[in-house]
Amino acid sequence: MSLTREDVAKVALLARLRLRPEELDLFTGQLSTIVDFVAQLQELDTRDVEPLAHGIEVRNVFRDDVRGPSLPREAALANAPQHNEQCFLVPPVLD
């Protein structure tokens, strides 16, 4: 199913994109190629293929968290622009 110039113009209008005539011609060809490729993929028999969350095996390459000594409160607050004796003071972000 190839897209027409009118199809691409309608999608551009819905997406609030202003396309020049030469861009419309360019994108019509490119999007038609993509849609045709997706149509080819839909023809594949995938009944015996297990669904994947990732195309490659994903594994955690980082070490487990290890608890270590904490920074003393005074040292953590020493360079804060604003703080009280116990915590950082930041401007409110919600009214």
C-alpha positions, 0 to 999 in steps of 0.5 A: 500500500503506497501512500499518495501525496494527499495522504501525506498532506493530510498527515502533515496537516494533522501533525501541524506541519507545514511542508513545501511542495518539494518536501511533500514529494520527498516525504511521500516517497520515503513514507511509502517505502516505510509503509511497504516495508512494514507490509512485507514484515506483516507477511512473515509467519511468526507463529513459532517465534517467541515475543521479545522485549528486546532484540538482544539479551539484556543483562545488568553489567553493574555490580550490586549496591554495597552499603558504605560509610555515609557522608556526615550531615555537616559535610553534605550541607557545607556547600549547599546555598541554603540549608537548615541544621538537618536538610537542604532548603529548595524553592517550592516547585508546586503551589 
